[in-house]
Amino acid sequence: MIKILKISMIALMGSSVLAMGANEMKRYDVKSGKIEYTLKGSGNIMGMVQIKSVGKKRVIFDDYGVTNLEEENKVKKETTMGETKVNKNHTLVYMNNAIVYSVDFKKKHITRMRNSGAQIAAMFGGGKNLKESGESIMKSMGGKKIGTDKVLGYTCDVWDLMGSKQCIYKGIPLKIEINVMGIKSTEIATKATFDLTLSKDDFKLPDFPIYDMQGNVLDKNNLDAMDAKVNVDNTKDMDELSVKREAYMKAQKDAGIQEGQSPSKAQEEAMLASMMQAMGGEQSMLEQSKNEILKDAHSGIIEFSKECYGAANTLKEANKCVDIENQKFNSDEEYLQSWTAEDKEEMREDIKSFEKAIPCIEKAQTMDMMRGCMSS
């Protein structure tokens, strides 16, 4: 229901459509690869704490990083006034497009969750893929490309950023050197093979029980089907919204609106006219927008949301509604991170406003009339 409300707000209010195409989930300019790293660290913090760390790391990726497994095993020794503590850290994260599996080796279990981090990064990437977005972010933080180097025979670009140097080959860091607060650490690739054929076994996870974000044990036999459905729906949504965003970006340019500028009334009208032309004219854009909103509005999800979320008094109860909604209405809602009295009231008001706008949307004959439905 939350997603429906957000999409509806965009369609009704004419907000910018910031969505990513499938290409924007790509992290690297290499289709597949296996990389092994050696990790080392040492130093002294203010003459009081001696630190030394060693470890290994491996990265396996396919489909330009859309599928990515990263495992790290590290041991760190900290000595303070003659007393030494040893910390062992073993992590593994497997990203399968829109799904992430995080392995906890201490508890011997795995948590399955939505890959919201990559989606957010891509959404704010301005149409760039994750590799391009990463470079833009580094530049915005003062990072500079200062030359080239070679690691394992691969020529990579060297970036200098906030006390670190990274040697990056087609989006893949092959060497990282960091010197912060007296602690020097390095991550250097010792073996790398690219453009190889990988199988499902290459991304095999430990034989631990797998839980969702609510702590429910998942049936491993159903995971492939669950992941496939989410990934197909995610790709379809991204591609559809990407077309709209491209139309929006072109319309913004045609109207002469600069980045960060608040458009004038005349520019807003010029932008809307350009968008409608790009989407087949006003009538076509109107029908597309109305169909998207009304299809969900008449599915019964509004009544369900009012009843289920309205009765939920805890985060666990609210996320149980998310589970039911995803199953009953073929949705792909993410779990809520909080459920305060304010959150519950905000959703109640949003649902109420959306429900009230439906008859108006059904009768709307122009885009202006439809946008006015939410403000009336």
VEXKE-787682 format. One record per residue (C-alpha): residue number from 1; residue in one letter; x, y, z. Coordinates in Angstrom, 2 decimals, decimal comma. Example, Ala and Ser with C-alpha at 12.3 -4.5 7.8 and 13.67 -1.06 7.14 Angstrom:
% VEXKE-787682
+-----+----+---------+---------+---------+
:   i : aa :       u :       v :       w :
+-----+----+---------+---------+---------+
:   1 :  A :   12,30 :   -4,50 :    7,80 :
:   2 :  S :   13,67 :   -1,06 :    7,14 :
+-----+----+---------+---------+---------+
% end
This chain:
% VEXKE-787682
+-----+----+---------+---------+---------+
:   i : aa :       u :       v :       w :
+-----+----+---------+---------+---------+
:   1 :  M :    0,00 :    0,00 :    0,00 :
:   2 :  I :    2,86 :    2,35 :    0,78 :
:   3 :  K :    4,32 :    1,88 :   -2,69 :
:   4 :  I :    0,93 :    2,44 :   -4,32 :
:   5 :  L :    0,51 :    5,68 :   -2,43 :
:   6 :  K :    3,96 :    6,89 :   -3,48 :
:   7 :  I :    3,42 :    6,03 :   -7,14 :
:   8 :  S :    0,03 :    7,70 :   -7,04 :
:   9 :  M :    1,47 :   10,86 :   -5,53 :
:  10 :  I :    4,03 :   11,03 :   -8,33 :
:  11 :  A :    1,40 :   10,59 :  -11,02 :
:  12 :  L :   -1,02 :   13,06 :   -9,47 :
:  13 :  M :    1,32 :   15,80 :   -8,40 :
:  14 :  G :    3,70 :   15,65 :  -11,36 :
:  15 :  S :    6,77 :   15,07 :   -9,18 :
:  16 :  S :   10,05 :   13,97 :  -10,70 :
:  17 :  V :   10,18 :   10,30 :  -11,54 :
:  18 :  L :   13,47 :    9,02 :  -10,20 :
:  19 :  A :   13,65 :    5,34 :  -10,98 :
:  20 :  M :   16,37 :    3,12 :  -12,31 :
:  21 :  G :   16,56 :    1,02 :  -15,41 :
:  22 :  A :   17,97 :   -2,50 :  -15,27 :
:  23 :  N :   21,28 :   -1,20 :  -16,64 :
:  24 :  E :   21,67 :    1,06 :  -13,61 :
:  25 :  M :   22,11 :   -1,88 :  -11,23 :
:  26 :  K :   25,39 :   -2,75 :  -12,96 :
:  27 :  R :   28,40 :   -2,21 :  -10,70 :
:  28 :  Y :   31,25 :   -3,16 :  -13,05 :
:  29 :  D :   32,27 :   -2,95 :  -16,70 :
:  30 :  V :   33,22 :   -6,64 :  -16,65 :
:  31 :  K :   30,55 :   -9,35 :  -16,96 :
:  32 :  S :   31,93 :  -11,81 :  -14,41 :
:  33 :  G :   34,90 :  -12,40 :  -12,17 :
:  34 :  K :   36,58 :  -14,07 :   -9,20 :
:  35 :  I :   38,98 :  -12,06 :   -7,08 :
:  36 :  E :   40,99 :  -12,95 :   -3,97 :
:  37 :  Y :   42,50 :  -10,30 :   -1,69 :
:  38 :  T :   45,03 :  -10,12 :    1,14 :
:  39 :  L :   44,10 :   -7,75 :    3,97 :
:  40 :  K :   46,69 :   -6,15 :    6,28 :
:  41 :  G :   46,58 :   -3,41 :    8,85 :
:  42 :  S :   48,86 :   -1,96 :   11,52 :
:  43 :  G :   49,44 :    1,18 :   13,50 :
:  44 :  N :   49,38 :    3,05 :   16,76 :
:  45 :  I :   46,56 :    5,25 :   18,06 :
:  46 :  M :   47,89 :    8,16 :   20,10 :
:  47 :  G :   50,77 :    6,02 :   21,36 :
:  48 :  M :   48,38 :    3,99 :   23,50 :
:  49 :  V :   46,78 :    1,32 :   21,33 :
:  50 :  Q :   48,76 :   -0,96 :   19,05 :
:  51 :  I :   46,71 :   -2,51 :   16,27 :
:  52 :  K :   47,56 :   -5,29 :   13,87 :
:  53 :  S :   45,19 :   -7,11 :   11,55 :
:  54 :  V :   45,42 :   -9,75 :    8,85 :
:  55 :  G :   42,81 :  -11,39 :    6,71 :
:  56 :  K :   41,53 :  -12,61 :    3,39 :
:  57 :  K :   38,66 :  -11,62 :    1,18 :
:  58 :  R :   37,03 :  -13,05 :   -1,92 :
:  59 :  V :   34,59 :  -11,54 :   -4,41 :
:  60 :  I :   32,61 :  -13,45 :   -7,03 :
:  61 :  F :   30,29 :  -11,62 :   -9,41 :
:  62 :  D :   28,22 :  -12,19 :  -12,53 :
:  63 :  D :   26,01 :  -10,10 :  -14,82 :
:  64 :  Y :   28,24 :   -7,04 :  -14,32 :
:  65 :  G :   27,88 :   -7,20 :  -10,54 :
:  66 :  V :   24,10 :   -7,53 :  -10,39 :
:  67 :  T :   24,86 :  -10,90 :   -8,77 :
:  68 :  N :   27,67 :  -10,49 :   -6,24 :
:  69 :  L :   29,10 :  -12,52 :   -3,35 :
:  70 :  E :   31,64 :  -11,04 :   -0,96 :
:  71 :  E :   33,25 :  -12,95 :    1,91 :
:  72 :  E :   35,78 :  -11,59 :    4,39 :
:  73 :  N :   37,68 :  -13,35 :    7,18 :
:  74 :  K :   39,73 :  -11,07 :    9,40 :
:  75 :  V :   41,65 :  -11,26 :   12,70 :
:  76 :  K :   42,52 :   -8,07 :   14,59 :
:  77 :  K :   44,78 :   -7,72 :   17,63 :
:  78 :  E :   44,55 :   -4,66 :   19,87 :
:  79 :  T :   47,17 :   -4,15 :   22,60 :
:  80 :  T :   46,55 :   -1,54 :   25,29 :
:  81 :  M :   48,96 :   -1,19 :   28,22 :
:  82 :  G :   50,22 :   -4,73 :   27,75 :
:  83 :  E :   46,75 :   -6,27 :   27,49 :
:  84 :  T :   45,89 :   -7,86 :   24,16 :
:  85 :  K :   42,43 :   -8,52 :   22,77 :
:  86 :  V :   41,82 :  -10,61 :   19,67 :
:  87 :  N :   38,74 :  -10,03 :   17,54 :
:  88 :  K :   37,77 :  -12,43 :   14,77 :
:  89 :  N :   35,31 :  -11,27 :   12,14 :
:  90 :  H :   33,85 :  -13,50 :    9,44 :
:  91 :  T :   31,22 :  -12,03 :    7,11 :
:  92 :  L :   29,54 :  -13,07 :    3,88 :
:  93 :  V :   27,03 :  -11,06 :    1,87 :
:  94 :  Y :   25,37 :  -12,40 :   -1,27 :
:  95 :  M :   23,46 :   -9,97 :   -3,49 :
:  96 :  N :   21,05 :  -11,52 :   -5,99 :
:  97 :  N :   19,80 :   -8,44 :   -7,84 :
:  98 :  A :   16,97 :   -7,10 :   -5,65 :
:  99 :  I :   17,62 :   -9,57 :   -2,79 :
: 100 :  V :   20,47 :   -9,70 :   -0,26 :
: 101 :  Y :   21,51 :  -12,62 :    1,96 :
: 102 :  S :   23,64 :  -11,73 :    4,98 :
: 103 :  V :   25,42 :  -14,59 :    6,80 :
: 104 :  D :   26,03 :  -14,47 :   10,55 :
: 105 :  F :   28,69 :  -17,11 :   11,23 :
: 106 :  K :   28,54 :  -16,67 :   15,02 :
: 107 :  K :   24,79 :  -17,31 :   15,23 :
: 108 :  K :   24,96 :  -19,71 :   12,27 :
: 109 :  H :   22,03 :  -18,21 :   10,43 :
: 110 :  I :   21,31 :  -16,17 :    7,30 :
: 111 :  T :   19,01 :  -13,15 :    6,92 :
: 112 :  R :   17,21 :  -12,49 :    3,63 :
: 113 :  M :   16,23 :   -8,86 :    2,85 :
: 114 :  R :   15,52 :   -6,44 :   -0,01 :
: 115 :  N :   18,52 :   -4,76 :   -1,64 :
: 116 :  S :   17,31 :   -1,26 :   -0,85 :
: 117 :  G :   20,80 :    0,22 :   -0,60 :
: 118 :  A :   21,64 :   -0,39 :   -4,24 :
: 119 :  Q :   18,21 :    0,79 :   -5,33 :
: 120 :  I :   18,56 :    4,05 :   -3,44 :
: 121 :  A :   22,04 :    4,62 :   -4,87 :
: 122 :  A :   20,76 :    4,02 :   -8,38 :
: 123 :  M :   17,66 :    6,15 :   -7,87 :
: 124 :  F :   19,81 :    9,15 :   -7,04 :
: 125 :  G :   22,36 :    8,35 :   -9,74 :
: 126 :  G :   20,74 :   10,53 :  -12,37 :
: 127 :  G :   20,40 :    7,70 :  -14,86 :
: 128 :  K :   23,93 :    6,41 :  -14,33 :
: 129 :  N :   24,75 :    2,83 :  -13,35 :
: 130 :  L :   26,24 :    2,13 :   -9,92 :
: 131 :  K :   29,82 :    2,30 :  -11,21 :
: 132 :  E :   29,25 :    5,75 :  -12,74 :
: 133 :  S :   27,34 :    6,89 :   -9,66 :
: 134 :  G :   30,26 :    5,80 :   -7,47 :
: 135 :  E :   32,69 :    7,90 :   -9,47 :
: 136 :  S :   30,35 :   10,90 :   -9,27 :
: 137 :  I :   30,12 :   10,48 :   -5,50 :
: 138 :  M :   33,90 :   10,30 :   -5,16 :
: 139 :  K :   34,28 :   13,50 :   -7,17 :
: 140 :  S :   31,65 :   15,26 :   -5,06 :
: 141 :  M :   33,61 :   14,29 :   -1,93 :
: 142 :  G :   36,82 :   15,77 :   -3,29 :
: 143 :  G :   38,20 :   12,61 :   -4,85 :
: 144 :  K :   40,62 :   12,97 :   -7,75 :
: 145 :  K :   41,90 :   10,60 :  -10,39 :
: 146 :  I :   45,68 :   11,02 :  -10,05 :
: 147 :  G :   47,07 :    8,46 :  -12,47 :
: 148 :  T :   47,20 :    4,78 :  -13,32 :
: 149 :  D :   48,85 :    1,69 :  -11,86 :
: 150 :  K :   49,00 :   -2,04 :  -12,56 :
: 151 :  V :   47,79 :   -4,85 :  -10,33 :
: 152 :  L :   48,15 :   -8,45 :  -11,53 :
: 153 :  G :   48,76 :   -7,06 :  -15,02 :
: 154 :  Y :   45,50 :   -5,06 :  -15,09 :
: 155 :  T :   45,79 :   -1,31 :  -15,64 :
: 156 :  C :   43,62 :    0,56 :  -13,16 :
: 157 :  D :   42,80 :    4,19 :  -12,39 :
: 158 :  V :   44,18 :    5,52 :   -9,11 :
: 159 :  W :   41,78 :    7,65 :   -7,07 :
: 160 :  D :   42,89 :    9,80 :   -4,13 :
: 161 :  L :   40,13 :   10,40 :   -1,59 :
: 162 :  M :   40,23 :   11,47 :    2,07 :
: 163 :  G :   43,35 :    9,60 :    3,13 :
: 164 :  S :   42,85 :    6,65 :    0,82 :
: 165 :  K :   44,13 :    5,56 :   -2,55 :
: 166 :  Q :   42,12 :    3,15 :   -4,64 :
: 167 :  C :   43,27 :    1,44 :   -7,81 :
: 168 :  I :   40,06 :    0,67 :   -9,73 :
: 169 :  Y :   39,84 :   -1,55 :  -12,80 :
: 170 :  K :   36,54 :   -1,17 :  -14,68 :
: 171 :  G :   34,72 :   -0,38 :  -11,44 :
: 172 :  I :   36,50 :   -3,13 :   -9,45 :
: 173 :  P :   38,92 :   -2,07 :   -6,70 :
: 174 :  L :   42,08 :   -4,17 :   -7,02 :
: 175 :  K :   44,14 :   -2,26 :   -4,49 :
: 176 :  I :   43,11 :   -0,01 :   -1,60 :
: 177 :  E :   45,50 :    1,82 :    0,73 :
: 178 :  I :   44,15 :    3,76 :    3,70 :
: 179 :  N :   46,08 :    5,83 :    6,23 :
: 180 :  V :   43,82 :    7,36 :    8,88 :
: 181 :  M :   44,69 :    8,35 :   12,47 :
: 182 :  G :   47,97 :    6,45 :   12,42 :
: 183 :  I :   46,43 :    3,22 :   11,16 :
: 184 :  K :   47,60 :    1,94 :    7,80 :
: 185 :  S :   45,56 :   -0,74 :    6,07 :
: 186 :  T :   45,77 :   -2,36 :    2,67 :
: 187 :  E :   43,53 :   -4,55 :    0,54 :
: 188 :  I :   45,39 :   -6,00 :   -2,43 :
: 189 :  A :   44,16 :   -8,46 :   -5,04 :
: 190 :  T :   46,40 :  -11,53 :   -5,21 :
: 191 :  K :   44,40 :  -13,39 :   -7,84 :
: 192 :  A :   41,83 :  -12,17 :  -10,37 :
: 193 :  T :   40,07 :  -13,87 :  -13,26 :
: 194 :  F :   37,48 :  -12,11 :  -15,39 :
: 195 :  D :   34,88 :  -12,99 :  -18,03 :
: 196 :  L :   34,55 :  -16,59 :  -16,94 :
: 197 :  T :   31,51 :  -18,87 :  -16,91 :
: 198 :  L :   29,96 :  -19,19 :  -13,45 :
: 199 :  S :   27,32 :  -21,55 :  -12,07 :
: 200 :  K :   24,90 :  -21,46 :   -9,16 :
: 201 :  D :   27,40 :  -23,44 :   -7,09 :
: 202 :  D :   29,84 :  -20,53 :   -7,20 :
: 203 :  F :   27,36 :  -18,52 :   -5,11 :
: 204 :  K :   26,52 :  -21,33 :   -2,67 :
: 205 :  L :   25,78 :  -20,19 :    0,89 :
: 206 :  P :   26,60 :  -22,03 :    4,15 :
: 207 :  D :   24,06 :  -24,64 :    5,23 :
: 208 :  F :   22,47 :  -22,41 :    7,88 :
: 209 :  P :   18,76 :  -21,72 :    8,41 :
: 210 :  I :   17,50 :  -18,66 :    6,49 :
: 211 :  Y :   15,23 :  -16,06 :    8,10 :
: 212 :  D :   13,28 :  -13,08 :    6,82 :
: 213 :  M :   13,54 :   -9,68 :    8,49 :
: 214 :  Q :   10,80 :  -10,63 :   10,93 :
: 215 :  G :   12,65 :  -13,70 :   12,18 :
: 216 :  N :   10,51 :  -16,25 :   10,33 :
: 217 :  V :   12,32 :  -19,33 :    9,03 :
: 218 :  L :   12,09 :  -19,60 :    5,25 :
: 219 :  D :   11,71 :  -22,80 :    3,25 :
: 220 :  K :   14,92 :  -23,14 :    1,22 :
: 221 :  N :   13,04 :  -25,06 :   -1,46 :
: 222 :  N :   11,00 :  -21,93 :   -2,22 :
: 223 :  L :   13,83 :  -19,39 :   -2,26 :
: 224 :  D :   14,64 :  -19,60 :   -5,97 :
: 225 :  A :   11,02 :  -18,98 :   -6,90 :
: 226 :  M :   10,71 :  -16,17 :   -4,33 :
: 227 :  D :   13,87 :  -14,43 :   -5,56 :
: 228 :  A :   12,92 :  -14,88 :   -9,22 :
: 229 :  K :    9,51 :  -13,28 :   -8,69 :
: 230 :  V :   10,95 :  -10,28 :   -6,85 :
: 231 :  N :   13,70 :   -9,82 :   -9,44 :
: 232 :  V :   11,31 :  -10,06 :  -12,41 :
: 233 :  D :    8,88 :   -7,61 :  -10,83 :
: 234 :  N :   11,74 :   -5,32 :   -9,85 :
: 235 :  T :   13,24 :   -5,28 :  -13,35 :
: 236 :  K :    9,84 :   -4,64 :  -14,95 :
: 237 :  D :    9,10 :   -1,78 :  -12,56 :
: 238 :  M :   12,53 :   -0,25 :  -13,07 :
: 239 :  D :   12,32 :   -0,41 :  -16,85 :
: 240 :  E :    8,82 :    1,07 :  -16,96 :
: 241 :  L :    9,65 :    3,89 :  -14,60 :
: 242 :  S :   12,98 :    4,49 :  -16,34 :
: 243 :  V :   11,10 :    5,38 :  -19,54 :
: 244 :  K :    9,07 :    7,92 :  -17,59 :
: 245 :  R :   12,13 :    9,37 :  -15,96 :
: 246 :  E :   13,83 :    9,82 :  -19,32 :
: 247 :  A :   10,76 :   11,68 :  -20,52 :
: 248 :  Y :   10,89 :   13,81 :  -17,37 :
: 249 :  M :   14,60 :   14,61 :  -17,77 :
: 250 :  K :   14,09 :   15,58 :  -21,43 :
: 251 :  A :   11,08 :   17,70 :  -20,51 :
: 252 :  Q :   13,09 :   19,44 :  -17,81 :
: 253 :  K :   15,85 :   20,21 :  -20,32 :
: 254 :  D :   13,38 :   21,39 :  -22,97 :
: 255 :  A :   11,81 :   23,77 :  -20,47 :
: 256 :  G :   15,22 :   25,26 :  -19,66 :
: 257 :  I :   15,16 :   24,19 :  -16,00 :
: 258 :  Q :   18,63 :   23,95 :  -14,46 :
: 259 :  E :   19,54 :   21,40 :  -11,80 :
: 260 :  G :   18,46 :   22,61 :   -8,37 :
: 261 :  Q :   16,37 :   25,43 :   -9,84 :
: 262 :  S :   12,77 :   25,98 :   -8,80 :
: 263 :  P :   10,78 :   26,16 :  -12,06 :
: 264 :  S :    8,52 :   29,05 :  -12,87 :
: 265 :  K :    4,86 :   28,52 :  -13,75 :
: 266 :  A :    5,67 :   28,92 :  -17,45 :
: 267 :  Q :    8,50 :   26,39 :  -17,18 :
: 268 :  E :    6,22 :   23,90 :  -15,40 :
: 269 :  E :    3,69 :   24,18 :  -18,20 :
: 270 :  A :    6,40 :   23,80 :  -20,88 :
: 271 :  M :    7,79 :   20,79 :  -19,06 :
: 272 :  L :    4,38 :   19,12 :  -18,80 :
: 273 :  A :    3,75 :   19,72 :  -22,51 :
: 274 :  S :    7,10 :   18,12 :  -23,39 :
: 275 :  M :    6,40 :   15,11 :  -21,16 :
: 276 :  M :    2,98 :   14,57 :  -22,69 :
: 277 :  Q :    4,46 :   14,72 :  -26,18 :
: 278 :  A :    7,17 :   12,18 :  -25,25 :
: 279 :  M :    4,52 :    9,81 :  -23,85 :
: 280 :  G :    2,21 :    9,97 :  -26,88 :
: 281 :  G :    0,22 :   13,07 :  -26,11 :
: 282 :  E :   -1,92 :   14,22 :  -23,19 :
: 283 :  Q :   -4,64 :   11,63 :  -23,68 :
: 284 :  S :   -2,16 :    8,77 :  -23,75 :
: 285 :  M :   -0,36 :   10,05 :  -20,65 :
: 286 :  L :   -3,68 :   10,54 :  -18,88 :
: 287 :  E :   -4,83 :    7,00 :  -19,64 :
: 288 :  Q :   -1,51 :    5,48 :  -18,57 :
: 289 :  S :   -1,52 :    7,36 :  -15,28 :
: 290 :  K :   -5,17 :    6,62 :  -14,56 :
: 291 :  N :   -4,79 :    2,93 :  -15,35 :
: 292 :  E :   -1,81 :    2,57 :  -13,01 :
: 293 :  I :   -3,66 :    4,20 :  -10,13 :
: 294 :  L :   -7,11 :    2,70 :  -10,61 :
: 295 :  K :   -5,88 :   -0,85 :  -11,18 :
: 296 :  D :   -4,49 :   -0,96 :   -7,65 :
: 297 :  A :   -7,24 :    1,19 :   -6,16 :
: 298 :  H :   -9,93 :   -1,31 :   -7,23 :
: 299 :  S :   -8,01 :   -4,43 :   -6,19 :
: 300 :  G :   -9,32 :   -4,35 :   -2,62 :
: 301 :  I :   -5,99 :   -3,26 :   -1,20 :
: 302 :  I :   -7,41 :   -0,04 :    0,26 :
: 303 :  E :   -9,96 :   -1,90 :    2,39 :
: 304 :  F :   -7,33 :   -4,43 :    3,45 :
: 305 :  S :   -4,86 :   -1,69 :    4,40 :
: 306 :  K :   -7,39 :    0,24 :    6,46 :
: 307 :  E :   -8,35 :   -2,88 :    8,39 :
: 308 :  C :   -4,95 :   -4,54 :    8,83 :
: 309 :  Y :   -2,67 :   -1,55 :    9,40 :
: 310 :  G :   -5,39 :    0,16 :   11,38 :
: 311 :  A :   -5,43 :   -2,75 :   13,84 :
: 312 :  A :   -1,63 :   -3,01 :   14,05 :
: 313 :  N :   -0,22 :   -1,58 :   17,26 :
: 314 :  T :    3,35 :   -2,87 :   17,03 :
: 315 :  L :    6,02 :   -2,99 :   14,33 :
: 316 :  K :    5,73 :   -6,77 :   14,22 :
: 317 :  E :    1,96 :   -6,59 :   13,64 :
: 318 :  A :    2,38 :   -3,92 :   10,93 :
: 319 :  N :    4,99 :   -6,01 :    9,13 :
: 320 :  K :    2,68 :   -8,99 :    9,33 :
: 321 :  C :    0,31 :   -6,87 :    7,22 :
: 322 :  V :    3,17 :   -6,38 :    4,77 :
: 323 :  D :    3,57 :  -10,16 :    4,52 :
: 324 :  I :   -0,14 :  -10,70 :    3,89 :
: 325 :  E :   -0,30 :   -7,84 :    1,39 :
: 326 :  N :    2,62 :   -9,23 :   -0,62 :
: 327 :  Q :    0,99 :  -12,66 :   -0,79 :
: 328 :  K :   -2,61 :  -11,57 :   -1,34 :
: 329 :  F :   -2,07 :   -8,71 :   -3,78 :
: 330 :  N :    1,13 :   -9,91 :   -5,48 :
: 331 :  S :    2,98 :   -6,87 :   -4,13 :
: 332 :  D :    6,65 :   -6,48 :   -3,27 :
: 333 :  E :    6,43 :   -4,09 :   -0,33 :
: 334 :  E :    9,49 :   -3,78 :    1,90 :
: 335 :  Y :    9,22 :   -4,23 :    5,66 :
: 336 :  L :    8,58 :   -1,13 :    7,73 :
: 337 :  Q :   11,45 :    0,12 :    9,88 :
: 338 :  S :    9,27 :    1,87 :   12,47 :
: 339 :  W :    5,63 :    1,92 :   13,53 :
: 340 :  T :    4,95 :    4,74 :   15,94 :
: 341 :  A :    1,59 :    6,35 :   16,62 :
: 342 :  E :    2,66 :    9,09 :   14,20 :
: 343 :  D :    3,55 :    6,54 :   11,50 :
: 344 :  K :    0,17 :    4,87 :   11,88 :
: 345 :  E :   -1,70 :    8,18 :   11,74 :
: 346 :  E :    0,26 :    9,33 :    8,69 :
: 347 :  M :   -0,62 :    6,16 :    6,81 :
: 348 :  R :   -4,26 :    6,45 :    7,86 :
: 349 :  E :   -4,43 :   10,02 :    6,51 :
: 350 :  D :   -2,66 :    9,05 :    3,28 :
: 351 :  I :   -5,08 :    6,18 :    2,67 :
: 352 :  K :   -8,02 :    8,43 :    3,45 :
: 353 :  S :   -6,84 :   11,12 :    1,00 :
: 354 :  F :   -6,11 :    8,56 :   -1,69 :
: 355 :  E :   -9,51 :    6,87 :   -1,29 :
: 356 :  K :  -11,27 :   10,23 :   -1,45 :
: 357 :  A :   -9,45 :   11,10 :   -4,70 :
: 358 :  I :  -10,47 :    7,93 :   -6,60 :
: 359 :  P :  -13,92 :    9,13 :   -7,87 :
: 360 :  C :  -12,33 :   12,38 :   -8,99 :
: 361 :  I :   -9,54 :   10,52 :  -10,82 :
: 362 :  E :  -12,09 :    8,30 :  -12,60 :
: 363 :  K :  -13,88 :   11,36 :  -13,99 :
: 364 :  A :  -10,77 :   13,37 :  -14,86 :
: 365 :  Q :  -10,62 :   14,35 :  -18,55 :
: 366 :  T :   -7,28 :   16,15 :  -18,49 :
: 367 :  M :   -3,97 :   15,88 :  -16,63 :
: 368 :  D :   -4,69 :   19,16 :  -14,85 :
: 369 :  M :   -7,99 :   17,78 :  -13,60 :
: 370 :  M :   -6,34 :   14,58 :  -12,38 :
: 371 :  R :   -3,56 :   16,40 :  -10,55 :
: 372 :  G :   -6,17 :   18,59 :   -8,91 :
: 373 :  C :   -7,94 :   15,51 :   -7,48 :
: 374 :  M :   -5,37 :   15,10 :   -4,70 :
: 375 :  S :   -5,46 :   18,72 :   -3,61 :
: 376 :  S :   -9,24 :   19,07 :   -3,55 :
+-----+----+---------+---------+---------+
% end
